[in-house]
């Protein structure tokens, strides 16, 4: 009777079909508990190619959110990047809000987080030891450095960069011996920036592409000045950046050792699966807002993540990703 009642409501239109995949219903059985999604990422084994991307660096009520996210990573075997740890640079008042290693456990990747402006200031003041101390105190595997020049520009209390981020990152790499992930904050990286990052001795790049939370727009909305909305619309989407990375890798096979977190505008698990299948680097699917939306209630967060994992399993056995068509080839100068 349910089928009879719902048959009309369940109609689809031809224009709704997802042309990114070949659907092969004959070629596999249903996935089960033995269907393996695991991979080695950042030197540690994940049970599924999912990453809790850096989000809240807040304190107080955010502790509950962070602890739920760490508990989730422990249960499902996922990696995690902390939100901005800037508040910990000078004292440990809010240390418990970020001290997630006891919850996450020793075997999964956990990364601290600082902005490029903080890195630049610490290096200028010869206080770079604070960065190493932060990693030690949090028992983190390394550091996420977020790159956000447009956000800082429009933020009423934002910092002003005196050097290019790539210069600051190169200086950081000279002394910092733990692993480094570099991410944008929602507008992605162009080809020249991607190549410059791939040339550095960093471990991974997080795309943080255009299409999700836009911190330039957020800060413009917070400020009282002229809202230059057009600048919140520049950037690069995740599919565009995947194409750029593949072209760069073909020209420079040595880049293969780098790893990628695909994030930004990844609205659902098929978006991530499609891009990951097309990307020629080792990669995981990063999400922030989607995890955050469910993070207050652990049972809800658990159900949401089970859906992601099961969706990846179904995609793995029944869907074949078609090649990503790139309409924009890179100039040879970028390669």
C-alpha positions in Angstrom: 0.0 0.0 0.0 2.9 2.3 0.7 4.2 1.8 -2.9 0.7 2.5 -4.3 0.4 5.7 -2.3 3.8 6.9 -3.1 4.2 5.9 -6.7 3.0 9.2 -8.1 5.1 11.2 -5.7 8.2 9.2 -6.7 8.2 10.3 -10.3 11.5 11.6 -11.8 12.3 13.7 -14.8 14.9 12.8 -17.4 16.7 16.2 -16.7 17.3 15.0 -13.1 19.6 12.1 -14.1 23.1 12.3 -12.7 25.3 12.1 -15.8 28.6 11.8 -13.8 28.3 8.0 -13.4 27.7 4.8 -15.2 25.2 2.8 -13.1 26.1 -0.9 -13.3 23.4 -2.8 -11.3 24.5 -6.3 -12.6 28.1 -6.3 -11.6 28.2 -6.5 -7.8 26.3 -7.8 -4.8 25.2 -5.4 -2.1 28.0 -4.1 0.2 28.4 -5.6 3.6 30.5 -5.2 6.7 33.5 -6.6 4.8 33.3 -3.9 2.1 36.6 -2.1 2.6 36.9 1.7 2.3 40.1 2.0 4.3 43.2 3.8 3.1 46.5 5.2 4.4 46.3 8.9 4.7 48.9 11.2 6.3 50.7 8.2 7.5 47.8 6.7 9.4 45.0 4.3 8.5 41.5 5.6 8.1 38.5 3.3 7.9 36.8 5.5 5.4 38.0 8.4 3.1 36.3 11.1 5.2 37.9 14.1 7.0 36.3 16.4 9.5 37.6 19.7 8.2 38.7 22.5 10.4 35.7 24.6 11.6 35.0 26.0 15.0 37.9 27.4 17.0 35.4 28.8 19.5 35.4 28.1 23.2 32.9 27.3 25.9 29.9 25.8 24.1 32.1 24.7 21.2 33.9 22.2 23.5 30.8 19.9 23.3 30.8 20.1 19.5 34.6 19.4 19.3 34.3 16.5 21.7 31.4 15.0 19.7 33.4 15.3 16.5 36.5 13.6 18.1 34.3 10.8 19.4 32.8 10.4 16.0 36.3 10.1 14.4 37.3 7.5 17.0 34.2 5.4 16.3 34.4 5.6 12.5 38.1 5.8 12.0 38.3 9.3 10.4 40.8 12.2 10.4 40.2 15.6 11.9 41.5 19.1 11.7 40.9 21.4 14.6 39.6 24.9 14.2 41.9 27.9 14.8 44.0 27.3 17.9 45.1 30.9 18.1 43.6 31.3 21.5 46.1 28.7 22.8 49.3 30.5 21.8 49.6 32.6 24.9 47.8 30.6 27.6 46.0 27.4 28.4 42.7 28.8 29.7 40.8 27.1 26.9 43.1 24.1 26.4 40.3 21.6 27.3 38.2 22.8 24.4 41.0 21.6 22.0 42.5 18.7 23.8 40.9 16.0 21.7 43.7 13.4 21.4 42.5 11.5 24.5 39.1 11.1 22.8 40.3 10.5 19.3 43.0 8.0 20.3 46.6 7.7 19.1 46.0 6.0 15.8 44.1 8.6 13.8 45.3 11.9 12.3 44.7 15.1 14.4 46.0 18.4 13.2 46.2 21.8 15.0 45.3 24.9 13.1 46.7 28.5 12.8 46.1 31.2 10.2 48.8 32.5 7.9 48.7 35.9 9.6 49.5 34.3 13.0 52.4 32.3 11.4 53.8 35.5 9.8 53.6 37.4 13.1 55.2 34.6 15.1 58.1 34.3 12.7 58.6 38.1 12.6 58.7 38.2 16.4 61.1 35.1 16.5 58.5 33.2 18.5 58.3 30.2 16.2 58.8 27.9 19.1 55.2 28.6 20.1 54.1 26.7 17.0 56.1 23.6 17.9 54.9 23.9 21.5 51.3 24.0 20.4 51.7 20.8 18.5 53.4 19.1 21.5 50.7 20.2 24.0 47.9 19.0 21.8 49.7 15.8 20.8 48.8 16.7 17.2 50.3 15.1 14.2 51.0 18.4 12.5 49.6 21.8 11.6 46.8 23.0 9.3 47.7 26.5 8.0 44.7 28.3 6.7 45.2 30.9 3.9 42.6 33.7 4.1 43.9 37.1 2.7 40.4 38.2 1.5 38.8 37.2 4.8 41.5 39.2 6.8 41.0 42.2 4.5 37.3 42.5 5.1 37.3 41.4 8.7 36.9 44.5 10.9 39.6 43.3 13.3 41.6 41.4 10.6 45.4 41.3 10.3 47.3 42.7 7.4 49.8 40.5 5.6 53.2 42.0 5.1 54.6 39.1 3.1 53.1 36.8 0.5 51.7 33.6 2.1 54.0 31.4 0.0 57.1 33.2 1.5 55.8 32.7 5.0 55.0 29.0 4.3 58.6 28.5 2.9 60.0 30.0 6.1 57.8 27.7 8.2 58.9 24.7 6.3 62.6 25.6 7.1 62.2 24.9 10.8 58.9 23.1 11.4 59.5 19.3 11.4 55.9 18.0 11.8 53.6 17.6 8.9 51.9 20.6 7.3 48.5 20.8 5.6 47.7 24.1 3.7 44.0 25.0 3.2 42.1 28.0 1.9 38.8 29.0 3.6 36.2 28.7 0.9 37.5 30.2 -2.3 40.1 27.7 -3.3 43.5 28.1 -5.1 44.4 29.0 -8.6 46.9 27.0 -10.7 49.9 29.2 -9.8 49.2 28.8 -6.1 48.6 25.1 -6.4 51.9 24.6 -8.1 53.7 26.7 -5.5 52.2 24.5 -2.8 53.1 21.3 -4.5 56.7 22.5 -4.8 56.9 23.0 -1.0 57.8 20.1 1.4 54.3 20.0 2.8 52.2 16.9 3.3 48.8 17.8 1.9 46.6 20.5 0.4 43.0 21.0 1.4 41.1 22.5 -1.5 38.4 24.4 0.6 37.0 25.3 -2.8 34.4 27.9 -3.8 30.8 26.7 -3.3 30.5 26.2 0.5 30.8 28.6 3.4 32.4 31.9 2.1 34.3 33.7 4.8 34.9 36.7 2.6 31.1 37.2 2.4 30.7 36.4 6.0 33.2 39.2 7.1 31.6 41.6 4.6 28.3 41.0 6.3 29.9 41.6 9.7 31.6 44.8 8.7 30.1 48.3 8.4 32.0 49.4 5.4 31.2 49.2 1.7 30.3 45.6 0.8 32.3 44.7 -2.3 30.1 41.7 -3.1 32.0 40.9 -6.3 35.1 39.9 -4.4 33.2 37.2 -2.5 32.4 35.6 -5.8 36.0 35.0 -7.0 37.7 31.6 -6.6 37.8 28.1 -7.9 35.4 25.2 -7.6 36.5 21.7 -6.5 36.0 20.2 -10.0 38.1 22.9 -11.5 40.9 22.4 -8.9 40.8 18.6 -9.4 41.4 19.2 -13.2 44.2 21.6 -12.4 45.9 19.2 -10.0 45.7 16.3 -12.6 47.3 18.5 -15.3 50.0 19.6 -12.9 50.7 16.0 -11.9 51.0 14.9 -15.5 53.7 17.5 -16.0 55.4 16.8 -12.7 55.1 13.1 -11.6 57.1 13.9 -8.5 54.0 15.6 -7.1 52.4 12.2 -6.6 53.6 12.0 -3.0 51.3 14.9 -2.0 47.9 14.2 -0.6 44.6 16.1 -1.1 41.6 16.8 1.1 38.7 17.5 -1.3 36.4 20.1 0.3 34.4 23.1 -0.5 31.0 22.9 -2.3 30.9 19.1 -1.7 27.2 19.1 -0.9 26.7 15.3 -0.7 28.6 12.1 -0.8 28.3 11.6 -4.5 30.0 15.0 -5.1 32.9 13.8 -3.1 33.0 10.3 -4.6 33.0 11.6 -8.2 35.9 14.0 -7.5 37.9 11.5 -5.6 37.5 8.9 -8.4 38.8 11.5 -10.9 41.6 12.9 -8.8 45.0 11.2 -9.5 46.3 12.0 -6.0 45.6 10.0 -2.8 42.7 11.9 -1.3 39.9 12.0 1.2 36.6 13.9 1.2 36.5 16.8 3.7 33.4 18.3 5.1 32.8 21.0 7.8 29.3 22.4 7.7 27.6 19.1 7.2 29.3 17.6 10.2 28.7 20.8 12.2 25.0 20.8 11.4 24.6 17.5 13.3 27.3 17.9 15.9 25.2 19.0 18.9 23.5 15.6 19.3 25.8 12.7 19.0 23.2 10.1 18.0 22.2 12.4 15.1 25.8 12.9 14.2 26.3 9.1 14.3 23.3 8.5 12.0 24.5 11.1 9.5 28.0 9.6 9.3 26.6 6.1 8.9 24.7 7.5 5.9 28.0 8.9 4.4 29.8 5.6 4.9 27.0 3.5 3.5 26.6 5.9 0.6 30.3 5.4 -0.3 29.9 1.7 -0.1 26.9 1.7 -2.5 28.8 4.0 -4.9 31.8 1.8 -4.8 30.0 -1.3 -5.9 27.4 0.1 -8.3 28.7 3.4 -9.8 31.6 4.0 -12.2 32.6 7.6 -12.4 32.9 9.1 -15.8 35.9 11.2 -16.7 35.7 14.8 -15.5 35.5 17.1 -18.4 37.7 20.1 -18.0 36.8 23.2 -20.1 39.9 25.1 -19.0 43.4 23.9 -19.9 46.3 25.4 -18.0 48.8 27.6 -19.7 52.1 25.9 -20.1 53.6 28.6 -17.8 51.7 27.1 -14.9 52.9 23.5 -15.7 
